[in-house]
Amino acid sequence: MLHFPWDLPEGEDFLRLLLEHAHDAVHIIDENGVSVFDTASRSGILGFTGADVIGRNNYHLLHPDDRDAALAAVEQIFRDGRGGPIEYRIRHNDGSWRTYESIGRRYVAEDGRRYAIINTRETTERHRIRAELHALEEQLRHAQKLEAIGRLAGGVAHDFNNLLAIILGYAERVGDHLPAAGEAREDLHEIIKAANRAAILTRQLLAYGRKQPLNPRIVDCREIVRDTAGMLKPLLGPSIELRTECCATPSLVQVDPGQLQQVLVNVAVNARDAMPSGGRLEIETAVVPLERGALPTGYPSDAGRFVRLTCRDDGTGMTPDVLSRIFEPFFTTKADGEGSGLGLPMAYGIVKQSDGEIIVNSAPGEGTSFIIYLQEKTHGEP
């Protein structure tokens, strides 16, 4: 056992009492890494007793990814007289990994033996909070990015839609002065077709930018799911099984029913394309209570009851990079000419314009889930 050289009236017991009640744990090892002193506070936070660690080399408790750095810090203490601070993970007695921060100094005893006195404090909670803050910051940045793109897309689409109205108006006037048949009439027909296709794109952009006029009313989400299911079966094809499961209680929301149907269709098309060899698409409704803050950063609503609409497929799934961009207009993983990349952004815009939230969970090989939250309403509620 290491003996302390300090001359205190109360002696070694008093000093040990001070160390064991200090905020930082104190751990002392010799040059072979063998523990010769370990305060009760440190033993407690690791779930071990002093008998478990004293007289042993406990490097095996270090996380494999942190072991080299931790041992290098110990070598620095013996070489330079001090080392750290350094953060590392240690396996708790319950098998979990805890994070600690340590700083150490070298001590040379009267007999010449050298020791490392290491002060340690647990930082597991700090790391957890830091990780949560980082995740919230990422959510906020992503929401702000989509918000900025939405404002730009909506503004451009609004102005472009006005120009298309002028183009179509003049095309109709020109048509009044052309013969019913002929090359000029055919050319004008192609102009009108192209303008109408462009108008469809602008409506999708307006939906994404939340500038599309909606006609919201209180409807039962279950009815929308049942009505849409009939439309989806021929769209999905025979190789994809469609399952719907609606909750027993009414799922009242205030939305434009036609637009919510469009959301389901766009999500279903995305699922179909992710299951080229077939699979299963499940659509479920549920009424759930949510605490404030349960939904992503930027969601405006307080806590309350929400209707949750889940669309889950067992397709190929998405990589994190693709997942982070699926709601950006014109972003698509399909080959040229196979999609405009506006289906999911349109769904996003409709949900957000309906004061809802849409969340996507996906991973390669694990399928994709689109989860839509809309505030529950009651009949007659504004």
C-alpha positions as CSV (number, residue, x, y, z in Angstrom):
1,M,0.0,0.0,0.0
2,L,1.2,3.5,-0.9
3,H,2.0,5.7,2.2
4,F,1.4,9.4,2.1
5,P,4.4,11.6,3.1
6,W,2.3,14.6,4.1
7,D,2.7,15.6,7.8
8,L,-0.9,16.1,9.0
9,P,-2.0,16.0,12.6
10,E,-4.8,13.6,11.7
11,G,-2.5,11.4,9.7
12,E,-3.2,9.2,6.7
13,D,-6.8,8.4,7.7
14,F,-7.8,12.0,7.6
15,L,-6.2,12.5,4.1
16,R,-8.0,9.4,2.9
17,L,-11.3,10.7,4.2
18,L,-10.8,14.0,2.3
19,L,-10.0,12.2,-0.9
20,E,-12.9,9.9,-0.7
21,H,-15.4,12.8,-0.3
22,A,-13.9,14.9,-3.0
23,H,-15.8,15.6,-6.2
24,D,-13.1,14.1,-8.3
25,A,-12.1,10.5,-7.8
26,V,-8.4,9.8,-7.2
27,H,-6.7,6.7,-8.6
28,I,-3.1,5.8,-8.1
29,I,-1.2,3.3,-10.2
30,D,2.4,2.1,-10.3
31,E,4.6,1.9,-13.3
32,N,3.1,-1.5,-14.1
33,G,-0.4,-0.1,-14.2
34,V,-1.3,-1.9,-10.9
35,S,-3.8,0.1,-8.8
36,V,-2.5,0.9,-5.3
37,F,-5.1,3.3,-4.3
38,D,-8.7,4.0,-5.4
39,T,-11.1,6.3,-3.6
40,A,-14.5,4.9,-2.8
41,S,-16.1,7.5,-5.0
42,R,-14.4,6.1,-8.0
43,S,-15.1,2.5,-7.1
44,G,-18.8,3.5,-6.7
45,I,-19.2,5.1,-10.1
46,L,-17.7,2.0,-11.8
47,G,-19.8,-0.4,-9.7
48,F,-16.7,-2.1,-8.3
49,T,-15.5,-2.3,-4.7
50,G,-12.0,-1.5,-3.7
51,A,-11.2,-5.2,-3.4
52,D,-12.1,-5.6,-7.1
53,V,-9.5,-3.0,-8.3
54,I,-6.8,-2.6,-5.8
55,G,-3.7,-4.7,-6.5
56,R,-4.8,-5.3,-10.1
57,N,-4.0,-4.0,-13.5
58,N,-7.4,-2.7,-14.7
59,Y,-6.5,-1.6,-18.3
60,H,-8.8,-4.4,-19.6
61,L,-11.7,-2.2,-18.5
62,L,-10.7,0.5,-21.0
63,H,-12.8,0.7,-24.2
64,P,-10.8,-0.9,-27.1
65,D,-11.0,2.2,-29.2
66,D,-9.7,4.4,-26.3
67,R,-7.1,2.1,-24.8
68,D,-4.0,3.3,-26.9
69,A,-4.7,6.9,-26.1
70,A,-5.3,6.3,-22.4
71,L,-2.1,4.2,-22.1
72,A,-0.1,6.9,-24.0
73,A,-1.4,9.5,-21.4
74,V,-0.2,7.3,-18.6
75,E,3.2,7.0,-20.2
76,Q,3.3,10.8,-20.5
77,I,2.7,11.2,-16.8
78,F,5.6,8.9,-15.9
79,R,7.8,10.5,-18.6
80,D,7.0,14.2,-18.3
81,G,5.6,14.5,-14.8
82,R,2.0,15.3,-15.9
83,G,-0.5,14.4,-18.5
84,G,-4.0,15.1,-19.8
85,P,-6.7,16.0,-19.7
86,I,-8.0,13.1,-21.7
87,E,-11.4,11.5,-22.2
88,Y,-11.9,7.8,-22.4
89,R,-14.5,5.1,-21.8
90,I,-14.4,2.4,-19.1
91,R,-16.7,-0.6,-18.8
92,H,-19.0,-0.4,-15.8
93,N,-19.6,-3.4,-13.7
94,D,-23.1,-3.7,-15.3
95,G,-21.5,-4.0,-18.7
96,S,-22.2,-0.4,-20.0
97,W,-19.6,2.1,-21.1
98,R,-19.1,5.3,-19.1
99,T,-17.1,8.3,-20.2
100,Y,-14.5,9.9,-17.9
101,E,-12.1,12.8,-18.0
102,S,-8.7,12.4,-16.3
103,I,-5.6,14.5,-15.5
104,G,-2.6,13.1,-13.8
105,R,0.7,13.9,-12.1
106,R,3.8,11.8,-11.3
107,Y,4.7,11.1,-7.7
108,V,8.1,9.7,-6.5
109,A,8.0,8.0,-3.1
110,E,10.9,8.1,-0.6
111,D,12.0,4.6,-1.7
112,G,12.3,5.9,-5.3
113,R,9.2,4.1,-6.7
114,R,7.2,6.1,-9.1
115,Y,3.4,6.4,-9.2
116,A,0.8,8.2,-11.3
117,I,-1.8,10.1,-9.3
118,I,-4.9,10.4,-11.5
119,N,-7.8,12.7,-10.9
120,T,-11.0,11.6,-12.6
121,R,-14.5,12.8,-13.0
122,E,-17.4,11.2,-14.9
123,T,-18.5,13.0,-18.1
124,T,-21.1,10.5,-19.4
125,E,-24.0,12.8,-18.8
126,R,-22.2,15.7,-20.4
127,H,-21.6,13.6,-23.5
128,R,-25.2,12.6,-23.6
129,I,-26.4,16.2,-23.4
130,R,-23.8,17.2,-26.0
131,A,-25.0,14.5,-28.3
132,E,-28.6,15.5,-27.9
133,L,-27.8,19.2,-28.5
134,H,-25.9,18.2,-31.6
135,A,-28.8,16.2,-32.9
136,L,-31.2,19.1,-32.2
137,E,-28.8,21.5,-34.0
138,E,-28.8,19.2,-37.0
139,Q,-32.6,19.0,-37.0
140,L,-32.8,22.8,-36.8
141,R,-30.3,23.3,-39.6
142,H,-32.1,20.8,-41.8
143,A,-35.5,22.4,-41.0
144,Q,-34.1,25.9,-41.8
145,K,-32.6,24.6,-45.1
146,L,-35.9,23.1,-46.2
147,E,-37.7,26.2,-45.1
148,A,-35.4,28.4,-47.2
149,I,-35.7,26.1,-50.2
150,G,-39.4,26.1,-49.8
151,R,-39.7,29.9,-49.8
152,L,-37.5,30.1,-52.9
153,A,-39.3,27.3,-54.8
154,G,-42.7,28.8,-53.8
155,G,-41.8,32.3,-54.9
156,V,-40.4,31.2,-58.2
157,A,-43.3,28.9,-58.8
158,H,-45.8,31.6,-58.0
159,D,-44.3,34.0,-60.5
160,F,-43.8,31.3,-63.1
161,N,-47.4,30.2,-62.7
162,N,-48.5,33.8,-63.6
163,L,-46.4,33.7,-66.8
164,L,-47.9,30.3,-67.7
165,A,-51.4,31.8,-67.3
166,I,-50.4,34.5,-69.8
167,I,-48.9,31.9,-72.2
168,L,-52.0,29.8,-72.1
169,G,-54.3,32.8,-72.4
170,Y,-52.5,34.0,-75.6
171,A,-52.4,30.5,-77.0
172,E,-56.2,30.2,-76.7
173,R,-56.6,33.6,-78.4
174,V,-54.3,32.4,-81.2
175,G,-56.3,29.3,-81.5
176,D,-59.4,31.3,-82.2
177,H,-57.9,32.6,-85.4
178,L,-56.5,29.3,-86.7
179,P,-58.3,26.7,-88.9
180,A,-59.6,23.6,-87.2
181,A,-56.9,21.5,-88.9
182,G,-53.5,22.1,-90.2
183,E,-49.8,22.2,-89.1
184,A,-50.2,25.5,-87.2
185,R,-53.1,24.1,-85.2
186,E,-51.0,21.0,-84.3
187,D,-48.0,23.2,-83.2
188,L,-50.3,25.3,-81.0
189,H,-51.7,22.1,-79.5
190,E,-48.1,21.0,-78.5
191,I,-47.4,24.4,-77.0
192,I,-50.6,24.1,-74.9
193,K,-49.6,20.6,-73.8
194,A,-46.1,21.7,-72.7
195,A,-47.6,24.7,-70.8
196,N,-50.0,22.4,-69.0
197,R,-47.2,20.1,-68.0
198,A,-45.3,23.0,-66.7
199,A,-48.3,24.1,-64.8
200,I,-48.4,20.7,-63.1
201,L,-44.8,21.2,-62.0
202,T,-45.5,24.7,-60.6
203,R,-48.5,23.3,-58.6
204,Q,-46.1,20.7,-57.1
205,L,-43.6,23.5,-56.3
206,L,-46.3,25.6,-54.8
207,A,-47.3,22.7,-52.6
208,Y,-43.7,22.3,-51.4
209,G,-43.5,26.1,-50.8
210,R,-46.8,25.9,-48.9
211,K,-48.4,28.5,-51.2
212,Q,-50.9,26.2,-52.7
213,P,-54.6,27.0,-51.9
214,L,-56.1,24.3,-49.6
215,N,-59.6,23.6,-48.7
216,P,-59.2,22.1,-45.2
217,R,-62.1,20.5,-43.3
218,I,-62.4,18.1,-40.4
219,V,-62.3,14.5,-41.8
220,D,-61.7,11.1,-40.4
221,C,-58.2,10.0,-41.4
222,R,-59.4,6.4,-41.5
223,E,-61.8,7.2,-44.3
224,I,-59.0,8.8,-46.3
225,V,-56.8,5.7,-45.9
226,R,-59.6,3.4,-46.9
227,D,-60.5,5.5,-50.0
228,T,-56.9,5.8,-51.0
229,A,-56.2,2.1,-50.6
230,G,-58.5,1.4,-53.5
231,M,-56.6,3.8,-55.7
232,L,-53.2,2.4,-54.7
233,K,-53.7,-1.3,-55.4
234,P,-53.5,-1.0,-59.3
235,L,-50.8,1.6,-58.9
236,L,-48.6,-0.7,-56.7
237,G,-49.1,-3.8,-58.9
238,P,-49.6,-7.4,-58.1
239,S,-46.1,-8.0,-56.6
240,I,-46.7,-5.6,-53.7
241,E,-49.0,-6.5,-50.8
242,L,-50.9,-3.5,-49.4
243,R,-52.1,-3.7,-45.8
244,T,-54.1,-1.1,-43.9
245,E,-54.8,-1.1,-40.2
246,C,-56.9,1.7,-38.9
247,C,-57.5,2.3,-35.2
248,A,-60.9,1.7,-33.7
249,T,-61.6,5.2,-32.6
250,P,-62.2,8.2,-34.9
251,S,-59.0,9.9,-36.2
252,L,-60.2,13.4,-36.8
253,V,-57.9,15.9,-38.5
254,Q,-58.3,19.2,-40.3
255,V,-56.9,18.8,-43.7
256,D,-57.7,19.1,-47.4
257,P,-58.7,15.5,-48.0
258,G,-57.7,15.5,-51.6
259,Q,-54.2,16.8,-50.8
260,L,-53.8,14.2,-48.0
261,Q,-54.7,11.5,-50.5
262,Q,-52.0,13.0,-52.7
263,V,-49.5,12.6,-49.9
264,L,-50.3,9.0,-49.5
265,V,-50.1,8.4,-53.2
266,N,-46.6,10.0,-53.4
267,V,-45.3,8.0,-50.5
268,A,-46.8,4.8,-51.9
269,V,-45.1,5.5,-55.3
270,N,-41.8,6.0,-53.5
271,A,-42.3,2.7,-51.7
272,R,-43.2,0.9,-54.9
273,D,-39.9,2.1,-56.5
274,A,-38.0,0.8,-53.5
275,M,-39.5,-2.7,-53.9
276,P,-38.7,-3.6,-57.6
277,S,-39.0,-7.3,-56.8
278,G,-42.1,-6.9,-54.7
279,G,-42.8,-6.6,-51.0
280,R,-45.3,-5.2,-48.5
281,L,-46.6,-1.7,-47.8
282,E,-48.4,-1.1,-44.5
283,I,-50.5,2.0,-43.8
284,E,-51.7,2.5,-40.2
285,T,-53.5,5.1,-38.2
286,A,-53.4,5.7,-34.5
287,V,-54.3,8.5,-32.0
288,V,-51.4,9.1,-29.7
289,P,-50.6,11.6,-26.9
290,L,-47.3,13.5,-27.3
291,E,-45.3,15.6,-24.9
292,R,-44.0,19.0,-25.9
293,G,-40.7,18.6,-27.6
294,A,-41.4,15.1,-28.8
295,L,-41.5,16.2,-32.4
296,P,-38.6,17.7,-34.3
297,T,-37.2,21.2,-33.6
298,G,-39.4,23.9,-35.2
299,Y,-42.7,22.1,-34.8
300,P,-45.1,24.8,-33.7
301,S,-47.7,22.9,-31.7
302,D,-47.8,22.3,-28.0
303,A,-48.3,18.9,-26.3
304,G,-51.6,17.1,-27.0
305,R,-53.2,14.3,-28.9
306,F,-52.1,13.7,-32.4
307,V,-53.3,11.4,-35.2
308,R,-50.3,9.4,-36.4
309,L,-50.4,8.1,-40.0
310,T,-47.6,5.6,-40.7
311,C,-46.6,4.3,-44.1
312,R,-44.0,1.4,-43.8
313,D,-42.4,-0.6,-46.6
314,D,-39.8,-3.4,-46.5
315,G,-37.9,-2.1,-49.5
316,T,-34.3,-1.3,-50.1
317,G,-34.1,1.6,-47.6
318,M,-32.0,4.7,-47.9
319,T,-28.5,5.7,-47.0
320,P,-28.1,8.7,-44.5
321,D,-27.1,11.0,-47.4
322,V,-30.2,10.2,-49.5
323,L,-32.4,10.3,-46.4
324,S,-31.2,13.9,-45.6
325,R,-32.2,15.1,-49.1
326,I,-35.4,13.3,-49.9
327,F,-37.5,16.4,-49.4
328,E,-35.4,18.7,-51.6
329,P,-37.2,19.5,-54.9
330,F,-35.7,17.9,-58.0
331,F,-33.5,15.6,-55.9
332,T,-34.0,12.0,-57.1
333,T,-32.0,8.7,-57.2
334,K,-33.9,7.6,-60.3
335,A,-32.4,7.6,-63.8
336,D,-33.0,10.6,-66.1
337,G,-36.5,10.8,-67.3
338,E,-37.9,8.5,-64.7
339,G,-39.0,11.1,-62.2
340,S,-39.0,14.8,-61.4
341,G,-38.0,14.5,-57.8
342,L,-41.1,16.5,-56.7
343,G,-43.3,13.8,-55.3
344,L,-41.9,13.7,-51.8
345,P,-41.2,17.4,-51.6
346,M,-44.9,18.0,-52.5
347,A,-45.9,15.6,-49.7
348,Y,-43.7,17.5,-47.3
349,G,-45.2,20.8,-48.3
350,I,-48.8,19.6,-47.9
351,V,-48.2,18.2,-44.5
352,K,-46.4,21.3,-43.3
353,Q,-49.1,23.5,-44.7
354,S,-51.6,21.5,-42.8
355,D,-49.7,22.3,-39.6
356,G,-48.4,18.7,-39.4
357,E,-45.0,17.0,-39.2
358,I,-43.5,14.3,-41.3
359,I,-40.7,12.1,-40.1
360,V,-38.8,9.5,-42.1
361,N,-36.9,6.5,-40.7
362,S,-34.8,4.4,-43.0
363,A,-31.6,2.4,-43.4
364,P,-30.2,0.4,-46.2
365,G,-31.8,-3.1,-46.3
366,E,-34.3,-2.2,-43.5
367,G,-37.1,-0.5,-45.4
368,T,-38.5,3.0,-44.9
369,S,-41.2,4.4,-42.6
370,F,-42.9,7.7,-43.3
371,I,-44.6,8.9,-40.1
372,I,-47.1,11.8,-40.3
373,Y,-48.4,13.7,-37.2
374,L,-51.5,15.8,-37.4
375,Q,-53.3,17.4,-34.5
376,E,-56.4,15.6,-33.4
377,K,-59.6,17.6,-33.9
378,T,-63.2,17.3,-32.8
379,H,-66.3,18.0,-34.8
380,G,-67.0,21.7,-34.8
381,E,-63.5,22.6,-33.7
382,P,-62.1,25.5,-35.7
